[in-house]
Every structure is written in structure tokens, then in C-alpha cells.
């Protein structure tokens, strides 16, 4: 029951994702960070099969870093999105990754941007997007409340509304979410929204 969603505001982009690592009917952990920092001004949020998600996002992260190391300049957000789309398209004809991606970034020339990339290598630049079962609720909330040029406070309030809607409406709702933002000051974690915490140790009788 994965949930990944994000939006673009006035001078920033924000993405949120559930933090549940699930297989079949089992929840393995509730603090899995599904939003990776690609570089100083890019975030990649992913949903899909756990192995594909981790392996593919790490592969993209290392190749983005390699490009910057070789050329001395970072990829733009659009270039990183197109590279990611190209790698998914190549893998689609060999050994496909079942992974859906929201890639957010900030560029000095163009400002914040958000790219929607699905597992069959479709790429779209969007102002708001979502993947997973939670998208049924988060997209409807964003359709109703989103507007261009939202302030950070308005955006976080909308993210919280989406989380509340998912928790109250989804039959097997993930309890915890992580929120990250990217703006002119860089990519960073903004907050966690937790309803349960993983036990650090199993109590003994």
C-alpha cells in the first residue's frame, strides 16, 4: 500500500512518501526512507518492488554523481529526469524495473520542477503527482486544494491533508510518512509524520 506524492510551490518542490517496508501480508519495518537525495538540489522519490526501488535509485544516484565528477558541473533536473527515463526504457526491453518515480529538483535558471516517471518509462513534467494506492486520495485532495505559487506553509498543510485522508480512507494505510523539500538552499528532510514508532528492542518477559 505504497504512497508517494509531491507538488511544486513558489520557489520549492516538496515530496512525501510512506515509510513502510512491506512484503505480502508482513510489515518488515516502518521507517524505510523512500526519498533519496540525488545531489545537493535533487530528490528522487520511488515506489515499487523493494529490490528494484533500492537498486535502481542507487544506480541513478551514482551515475548522476559520476557525471558531475567527470564534467565538473551537475546535471540539470530535466537532464537527470531524461537520463532516468532513458535507463528505464533500456531496461524495459531487457530486465524491467518495477519502479515509479517522482524526481524533484531546483535549478538556478528555471527554479523548482517535478517530473513524473512511471515503470514503462513515461516522462512528464508536472506541478503535482502521486503513485501508489494513496494516489487515489492524494490526487483528489490536490485537485481540490492545489494552486500555482503555493507558499511552503500552504504546501505542507496540503501534504498533511493528503496524509490524513490516506490514513482515514485506505483500508491498509501506512502509519508513517517522511516529507522532504528542495529549494535554492538545497535538498533536505523537512519532517516526519509518525503514528507509530519501531520498537528498538523486543521487551523480555
N, C-alpha and C positions, 0 to 999 in steps of 0.2 A: 504493500500500500504506500508506494513512494510518492512524495510530493516535492516538486521543485518549481519555484516561480520567481519572477523578478519583474522590475519595471525601471524606466528611465525617468529621472526627475530633473529639476533645474540645477544643472552642474554636477550631477552624480547619477550613478546607477546602483540599484540595490537588488540583491538576490537572497532568497531564503530557501532552505531545504530541510526536510526532516532528517533526523539523525539515527534512525533505526536500521540495524543490520539484521535482515530477516531472510530465512530460508524455509520455504514451505510453511508449516504452522508454527515454527520456532522463531523467537526473537533472541538473537545472539547477544546484542548489545544495544544500548540506547544513546550512545554518544559518538556515533560514527560521523565524522565531518565529511560531507559530500561536496563541499565547495573548496576547490583548490586554488591557491594563489599562483597564477601562471608567471607573472613577473610583477614589477613594482606597481603597475597600473592596469592589471588584468585579472579577472576572476573567471573560473570555469566551474559551473555547477552541473552535475551529471546525475542521471538516474538510469537504472537498467540492471542487468545482471552484475552481481558484485565483482566477479573476476574481471569482466570486460570493462566495467567502470573504472576500477583502480588501475588496471594495466594501461588502458587507452589514455586516461587523463595524465598519468605519469609520463607516458610516451610523448604526448603533446607538450607537456611542461618542459621536458628535457630538450626537445627539438627547438622550442622557442628560445630557450637559454643558449643552445648551440648556435643558432642564427645570430644572436646578439654577440656572442663570444667571437665568432668568425668575422662579422662585418662591423662591429663596433657601434651599431645602432639597433634599437629594439624594433620588432615588428609592430606595425600599427594594429589596432583592434580588428579592422577589416581584413588585413593580411593574415592575422592569426586565425580568424574565422574561416577564411578561404582555404588556408592550409589544413585546418581541422576537417573541413568538408571534403577536401581532396583525399586525405588519408582514409576517411570513412568510405568514400566512393571506391577507392582502390581495394580496400578490404572487403567491400560488399561483393566483389566478384571472385574473391578467394576464400577468405575465412572471416565472415562478417562479425562485427562487434554489435551486440545488442545494447546500445547506449544512446541516450538522448541528452543533448547538451544545451545549456544557456551560457553563452560567453559574453561577459560584460567587461567593458574597459573604458578608459578615459585617455583621449589624445589632446595635446595642446591645440592642434589646428581645428579639430572637429568637435571636441567636447565629449560627453558621455555617449555610449552606444550599447545596444544589447542585440545579440544575434541568437537566433533560434535554429538549432541544427538537430535533425532527428536521425534515427538509426539507419534510414535509407538515403542519407546524405542530402537531404533538402536543406537549403540555407536561406534564411530570411532575416532581414534587419527589421526589428520590431520595437515598439515602445513598451510593450508588456507581453509576457509569455509565461507558459506553465507546461509542465509534464507530469505524468502520473495520475493516479486516481484522484488526487487532490485538485487536479486542474479543473474538474467538473465544477468545483465550488469556487476556487480562487479566480478562475477566468470570469465567472459570472459576477463576483464581487468587484473585480477590476473593471469590467464593462460598465458597471453601475457608478463606481466612485472615482475611477481614474480620470485625470485630465492632464493635458500637456503643461509642463512647467511646475509640477508639484514641488513644494518645499520638502526638506528632509523630514520634518515633523509630520506633514501630511502623508508622506510615503510610508513611514514607519507605522503610522496609525492604520493605513490601508493594509499593510502586511499583517498587522495584528488582527485586523478584522478577518482576513483570509484564514489565519491560523485558528481563530475561534470558530469560524464556520466549518473548517475541516474537522476540528475536534468534536464538534457537536453533531455533524451530519454524516460523516464517514463511518461505516459500520465497524471497521477495524482501523481506528485513527492512530497515527503515530503520536506519541506523547510529547516529544521534544523537537525543537527546531533551532537552527542556527541562522543568523542574519549577518550578511557581510555587505559592505559598501565599497565603491571605488569612486574617487573624485580627483581633483587636482592635487590633493595631498597623498594620494596613493590608495592601494587596496588594503583593506583591513577588516578584522572582525568587528561587528557593531554590538551584537548582543546574542544571548541565548534565551529561548523561551522554553522553560522546562516545567513539566508537570510531575515527572518522576526522575530520580537520580539512580544511577547504577550503584549497587552495594559494593563498597571497596573490599569487604571481606564477608564471608559467609559466617553468620553467628553460630557458635557452638552451643550444644545443649548443656 
